[in-house]
Amino acid sequence: MIVGDARSSEDPAATETIIFQKVGCETCFVGTNVSADGSYEVLVGDGKYRVIVHRPSAPEVDLLAPGQERFIDTERRYNSTGTFTFDIRIKFPK
C-alpha cells in the first residue's frame, strides 16, 4: 500500500487523480483520488511504479512539481510492513 499527502504549495490537491503505472507494463495502471485534506492511499502489488498526476481533461499536462520523485519501488524487501509513504508535490499550470 502507498499512502501520502498530495499538495500544491500548502494547499491540498483535493481535486486531483494520482495514477501509478507499473514499470514495464503499458496497460498496468491503478489510480486514486486525493481526499479533501490532501491525503491518499492506494493498494498496489510489489514492483516499481511511475507516478502520473493530471486532470482528466488534459492528460498531456504533467502536474508533478519540479524535483518531485517520479518513481516508487514497493518491493516488500524495502519495507517489511508493506506500507510506503510517498508525499507528492503538484504544480498547477499558469
C-alpha positions as CSV (number, residue, x, y, z in Angstrom):
1,M,0.0,0.0,0.0
2,I,1.2,3.5,-0.8
3,V,-0.1,6.3,1.4
4,G,0.8,10.0,1.3
5,D,-0.1,13.6,1.1
6,A,-0.7,15.5,-2.2
7,R,-0.3,19.3,-2.1
8,S,0.3,22.3,-4.3
9,S,2.4,24.6,-2.1
10,E,0.5,24.3,1.2
11,D,-3.0,23.7,-0.3
12,P,-4.3,20.1,-0.6
13,A,-4.7,18.9,-4.2
14,A,-8.2,17.6,-3.4
15,T,-9.5,17.5,-6.9
16,E,-6.6,15.6,-8.5
17,T,-6.3,11.9,-9.5
18,I,-3.0,10.2,-8.9
19,I,-2.2,7.3,-11.2
20,F,0.5,4.7,-10.6
21,Q,1.8,2.8,-13.7
22,K,3.8,-0.4,-13.1
23,V,7.1,0.0,-14.9
24,G,7.5,-2.4,-17.8
25,C,3.7,-2.8,-18.3
26,E,2.0,-0.5,-20.7
27,T,-1.5,-1.4,-19.5
28,C,-1.0,-1.8,-15.7
29,F,-2.5,1.3,-14.1
30,V,-4.0,1.9,-10.7
31,G,-5.4,5.2,-9.6
32,T,-6.8,7.0,-6.6
33,N,-8.4,10.4,-5.8
34,V,-7.0,12.8,-3.3
35,S,-9.3,13.4,-0.3
36,A,-10.3,16.9,0.8
37,D,-7.5,17.1,3.3
38,G,-4.9,16.2,0.7
39,S,-4.3,12.6,1.7
40,Y,-4.5,9.5,-0.5
41,E,-3.9,5.8,-0.3
42,V,-3.8,3.1,-2.9
43,L,-3.2,-0.7,-2.8
44,V,-0.6,-1.9,-5.2
45,G,1.5,-5.1,-5.7
46,D,5.2,-5.4,-5.3
47,G,7.1,-3.5,-8.0
48,K,8.3,-0.2,-9.3
49,Y,5.7,2.4,-10.3
50,R,5.8,5.6,-12.2
51,V,3.7,8.4,-10.7
52,I,1.3,10.3,-13.0
53,V,-0.8,13.3,-11.9
54,H,-3.1,15.0,-14.4
55,R,-6.5,16.4,-14.7
56,P,-8.8,14.1,-16.7
57,S,-9.5,16.8,-19.2
58,A,-5.8,17.3,-20.1
59,P,-3.7,14.1,-19.7
60,E,-0.8,15.6,-21.6
61,V,-0.2,18.1,-18.8
62,D,2.3,16.9,-16.2
63,L,1.4,18.3,-12.8
64,L,4.3,16.9,-10.8
65,A,6.4,19.7,-9.3
66,P,10.0,20.1,-10.5
67,G,12.2,17.9,-8.3
68,Q,9.3,15.6,-7.4
69,E,10.3,12.0,-7.3
70,R,8.6,10.2,-10.2
71,F,9.0,6.6,-9.2
72,I,8.4,4.5,-6.2
73,D,9.5,0.9,-5.6
74,T,7.2,-1.1,-3.4
75,E,9.2,-4.3,-3.2
76,R,8.4,-5.7,0.3
77,R,12.2,-6.2,0.9
78,Y,12.5,-2.4,1.2
79,N,9.8,-2.2,3.8
80,S,8.7,-5.1,6.0
81,T,5.3,-3.6,6.8
82,G,4.3,-3.3,3.1
83,T,3.1,0.3,3.6
84,F,5.1,3.0,1.8
85,T,4.8,6.7,2.5
86,F,5.1,8.8,-0.7
87,D,4.2,12.5,-0.5
88,I,3.5,14.2,-3.8
89,R,4.1,17.9,-4.7
90,I,2.0,19.3,-7.5
91,K,2.5,22.4,-9.6
92,F,-0.6,23.6,-11.4
93,P,-0.2,25.2,-14.9
94,K,-0.5,29.0,-15.0
